[in-house]
């Protein structure tokens, strides 16, 4: 399950940190070997396990990858989902998939993070009293 090198992981964490400097939103990346069930349902479980449904403004975004099944899900909480256009996540997913098809997994994730970060910054700009509510590192199970 080695789709991301150590350097890739560092670059992704840096992308998360850069995006979060512009917004009160929270971004996380979670990677699993297999979802073991419908990837969307598993992403919902992980979203809750990581406490992403507990952010102050309900503006967390999870990028969930099930590597062996070659599936991924972008899951936004209700705060951001109520603000972005209906096709926003699908367009973001397509941009990421284009990179994934070329085995550029870090670049695909960073593109998704960039797009989500821009949307979050537009609707949930960084405020002086913002705190980083969730860790930025990639979670793997």
Secondary structure, 3 states (H helix, E strand, C coil): CCCCCHHHHHHHHHHHHHHHCCECCEEEEEEECCCCCCHHHHHHHHHHHCCHHHCCCCCEEEEEEECCCCEEEEEECHHHHCCCCCCHHHHHHHHHHHHHCCCCHHHHHHHHHHHHHHHHHHHCECCCCCCCCCCCCCEEC
